[in-house]
Amino acid sequence: MNMQFRPPGSEKLEHVIVVVCPGQGSQTPGFLTEWLADPAARAFIELASERAGVDLAKHGTESDADTIRDTRIAQPLIVAASILAWRALGERASLGSVGIAGHSVGEFAAAAAAGVLDSGDALELVGVRGRAMAEAATRAETGMSAVVGGTEADVLAKIAEHGLTAANRNGGGQIVAAGGIEPLASLAADAPRGARVIPLQVAGAFHTDYMASAVPVLASAAERVTAHDPVQPLWSNADGALVTSGARFVELLVSQIANPVHWDACMEGFQQAGITGLIELAPAGALTGIAKRALKGVPAVAVKTPADLDAAAELLADIS
């Protein structure tokens, strides 16, 4: 099955719009329902389900919050939704010169949007990733907590003091700590000054050494796909830098399982590029929320439902 999608147009825009793909935790029960009212969208999700090995239509419309929190379901569900929204937006506006980035598992959707991976291959790999990370999470009782507020230096010092890892440096005053359940509880009881510690509903300590066993599993699967150099600017969670080699980006997709996400660095990269607008693909909301705090004054559109596509297309039209 060839599910490659490349947006029309390659003309250079005077301004810089960045399209971002969210990560795990952005899914909510029934969020695909309105999307699947379109027969073409339902057909795409059926094909995506085959490649990912997950019934995405069922889980995106019927399953409850606990079910779609399962890493094996959540990861391909989120990536498929982002690719679906990307395709739908491409039918309304030229996307040929937007920048692209994904947060954590969202990098798989970003790889498809930027032409690094065939969409079907991206979905197959994320299915492997979700299963491998779910298995890794069973090996120890671990989790993640968002630390919101405080100063960055104080927060990082307190996370390290409790033997935890700063797994997601999200910017906008949010850093996610990951590690053992007991150290996370200790951090909550000893929060950094001016900060709140909020436990996250995830299965394990993602982007830490606890996920190391999943890395060779995904690496083996990645050997079976063909990577292409990105056709559009593509930022990496590894360090916030632009990546011009498709093969290198796939390597980073594999290694990021057990390494921290530097979304703060990605947003610094957007600013250096002169970002003038941001569009978050479905299931949207989390990254636009961070952007409102960290990219003040930059207009942002969260594409949560098909009804939001018009606003996204208008943002693109306004700066073209």
C-alpha positions in Angstrom: 0.0 0.0 0.0 1.4 3.4 -1.0 0.1 6.1 1.3 2.7 8.7 0.4 1.3 12.2 0.6 3.3 15.2 -0.7 1.6 18.6 -0.5 1.1 20.6 -3.7 3.3 23.6 -4.5 6.9 24.4 -3.7 6.9 28.1 -3.9 8.8 30.0 -1.3 6.8 31.9 1.3 7.9 35.3 2.6 6.7 34.4 6.1 7.3 31.2 8.0 4.4 28.9 9.1 5.3 25.8 11.1 3.0 22.8 11.2 3.4 20.7 14.3 2.3 17.2 15.2 1.4 16.4 18.8 2.7 13.6 21.1 1.2 11.0 23.4 -1.4 12.3 25.8 -3.1 14.5 23.2 -5.7 11.9 22.4 -9.3 12.1 23.9 -12.2 9.7 23.6 -14.1 10.0 20.3 -11.8 12.6 18.8 -11.9 11.0 15.4 -15.7 10.8 15.1 -16.1 14.0 13.1 -13.2 13.3 10.9 -14.6 9.9 9.9 -17.8 11.3 8.6 -15.8 11.8 5.4 -15.7 8.5 3.4 -12.2 9.3 2.1 -10.9 9.9 5.7 -12.5 6.6 6.9 -10.8 4.8 4.0 -7.5 6.3 4.9 -7.9 5.2 8.6 -8.8 1.7 7.5 -5.6 1.5 5.5 -3.7 3.0 8.4 -5.1 0.5 10.8 -3.8 -2.3 8.6 -0.3 -0.9 8.6 -0.2 -0.1 12.3 -1.9 -3.3 13.5 -4.5 -1.4 15.5 -8.2 -0.8 14.9 -7.9 3.0 14.7 -11.5 3.7 13.7 -12.8 1.9 16.7 -10.4 3.4 19.2 -10.8 6.9 17.7 -14.6 6.9 18.0 -15.7 4.3 20.6 -13.0 3.5 23.1 -12.8 5.2 26.5 -9.9 7.2 28.0 -8.3 4.3 29.8 -8.3 2.2 26.6 -6.7 4.8 24.4 -4.1 5.6 27.1 -2.6 2.2 26.3 0.7 3.0 24.6 0.1 0.4 21.9 -3.1 2.2 20.9 -2.3 5.8 21.6 0.9 6.1 19.5 -0.5 4.9 16.1 -3.8 6.6 16.8 -2.2 10.0 17.3 0.2 9.7 14.3 -2.7 8.5 12.0 -4.8 11.5 13.1 -2.0 14.0 12.4 -1.4 12.5 8.9 -5.1 12.6 8.2 -5.3 16.2 9.2 -2.2 17.0 7.1 -3.8 15.5 4.1 -7.1 17.3 4.6 -5.3 20.7 5.1 -3.3 20.0 1.9 -6.6 19.9 0.0 -7.4 23.4 1.1 -4.0 25.2 1.0 -0.5 25.0 -0.4 1.8 23.4 2.2 4.9 23.1 0.0 7.0 25.5 2.0 5.8 25.3 5.6 8.2 24.0 8.2 7.4 20.8 10.1 8.1 19.3 13.5 6.7 16.7 15.8 6.7 16.2 19.5 7.9 12.8 20.6 5.8 10.2 18.7 4.6 13.1 16.6 7.9 13.0 14.8 6.6 10.0 12.9 3.8 12.1 11.5 6.2 14.9 10.8 8.4 12.4 8.9 5.5 11.5 6.7 4.5 15.1 6.1 8.0 16.1 5.2 8.4 13.2 2.8 11.0 11.3 4.8 8.8 8.3 5.1 5.9 6.9 3.2 2.9 7.4 5.4 2.2 3.6 5.5 5.8 3.0 6.6 5.5 5.6 9.3 2.4 4.0 10.7 3.9 0.5 10.6 7.0 1.8 12.5 4.9 3.6 15.1 2.9 0.4 15.6 6.2 -1.4 16.4 7.3 1.5 18.6 4.1 1.5 20.6 4.3 -2.3 21.3 8.0 -2.2 22.1 7.6 0.7 24.5 4.6 -0.9 26.2 6.6 -4.0 26.8 9.6 -2.0 28.1 7.2 -0.3 30.6 6.3 -3.6 32.2 9.9 -4.2 33.4 9.7 -1.6 36.2 7.1 0.6 37.9 7.8 4.0 36.3 6.0 7.1 35.2 6.2 10.7 34.3 5.1 14.0 36.0 4.9 17.5 34.5 6.6 20.2 36.5 4.9 23.5 35.7 6.3 26.8 36.8 9.4 27.7 38.8 12.7 28.6 37.3 14.3 26.2 34.9 17.5 25.8 36.9 15.7 25.1 40.1 13.4 22.6 38.4 16.2 20.7 36.7 18.2 20.6 40.0 15.3 19.2 41.9 14.6 16.6 39.3 18.2 15.4 39.4 18.2 15.5 43.2 15.4 12.9 43.2 17.2 10.7 40.8 14.8 11.4 37.9 15.3 12.4 34.3 14.1 15.6 32.6 12.5 13.6 29.8 10.6 16.4 28.1 11.9 20.0 28.1 8.8 21.5 26.6 9.4 25.2 27.1 6.7 27.6 28.2 7.5 26.8 31.9 6.9 23.0 31.6 9.5 20.2 32.1 8.5 16.6 32.4 10.3 14.4 34.9 10.4 10.7 34.4 11.6 7.7 36.4 10.5 5.4 39.3 7.1 5.9 40.9 8.6 6.4 44.4 11.1 9.1 43.3 8.2 10.8 41.4 6.1 10.8 44.6 9.1 12.3 46.5 9.4 15.1 43.9 5.7 15.9 44.3 6.2 16.2 48.0 9.3 18.4 47.5 8.3 20.5 44.5 10.6 23.2 43.3 9.8 26.6 44.6 7.0 28.2 42.6 6.2 25.0 40.7 3.5 22.4 40.6 4.1 18.7 40.0 1.3 17.0 38.1 1.4 13.2 37.5 0.8 12.2 33.9 -1.4 9.3 32.8 1.3 7.4 30.9 2.5 3.8 31.1 6.1 4.4 31.9 9.2 6.6 31.9 9.4 7.4 28.2 12.5 9.0 26.8 14.7 7.6 29.5 17.0 4.6 29.9 13.9 2.6 31.1 13.0 2.4 27.4 16.3 1.1 26.2 15.0 -2.4 25.4 12.6 -0.9 22.8 15.4 0.8 20.8 16.8 -2.3 19.0 13.3 -3.5 18.2 12.4 -0.3 16.4 15.9 -0.1 14.8 15.4 -3.5 13.3 12.0 -2.5 11.9 13.5 0.7 10.5 16.0 -1.2 8.4 13.1 -2.4 6.3 11.9 1.1 5.2 13.3 3.6 2.7 14.1 7.1 3.9 14.1 10.1 1.7 15.6 13.5 2.4 12.9 15.9 3.6 11.2 18.1 1.0 10.5 20.8 3.6 12.3 22.3 6.6 12.1 19.6 9.4 13.2 20.1 13.0 14.4 17.4 15.4 13.5 16.8 19.0 17.1 15.8 19.6 18.5 19.3 19.7 16.0 21.6 17.9 18.1 21.6 14.7 17.0 21.3 11.1 17.7 17.9 9.7 18.4 17.6 5.9 19.1 13.9 5.7 16.2 11.4 5.7 18.4 8.6 6.9 19.6 10.7 9.8 16.1 11.6 10.8 15.1 7.9 10.9 18.1 7.3 13.1 16.9 10.0 15.5 13.4 8.5 15.4 14.9 5.3 16.8 17.2 6.9 19.4 14.6 9.3 20.8 12.8 6.4 22.4 15.4 6.5 25.2 16.5 10.1 25.0 14.9 13.4 26.1 12.6 15.5 23.9 13.9 19.1 23.5 10.7 20.8 22.4 12.1 24.0 23.9 15.0 23.8 21.4 12.6 23.2 18.5 10.7 26.4 19.4 14.0 28.3 19.5 14.6 26.9 16.0 11.2 28.2 14.9 12.0 31.6 16.2 15.4 31.7 14.5 13.7 30.8 11.3 11.3 33.8 11.7 8.1 32.0 12.6 5.0 34.0 11.9 2.3 31.4 12.5 1.9 27.8 13.9 -0.7 25.1 13.0 -1.1 22.1 15.2 -2.5 19.0 13.6 -5.1 16.7 15.3 -5.4 15.7 18.0 -4.4 19.3 18.7 -4.3 21.6 21.7 -1.2 20.8 23.8 1.4 22.3 21.5 -0.6 25.4 20.8 -1.0 25.9 24.5 2.8 25.8 25.0 3.3 28.1 22.0 1.0 30.7 23.5 3.3 30.9 26.5 6.7 30.5 24.7 6.0 32.1 21.3 4.1 35.1 22.4 2.4 37.1 19.6 2.7 34.2 17.1 -0.8 33.3 15.9 -1.6 29.6 16.3 -4.4 27.4 15.1 -5.3 24.0 16.7 -6.8 21.7 14.1 -9.0 19.5 16.4 -11.8 18.8 14.0 -12.5 19.3 10.3 -14.2 22.6 11.2 -10.8 24.0 12.2 -9.3 23.4 8.8 -10.7 26.7 7.4 -9.0 28.7 10.1 -5.7 27.0 9.4 -6.1 27.6 5.6 -6.9 31.2 6.3 -3.7 31.6 8.3 -1.7 30.2 5.4 -3.6 32.4 2.9 -3.0 35.5 5.0 0.8 35.2 4.8 1.2 33.8 1.3 
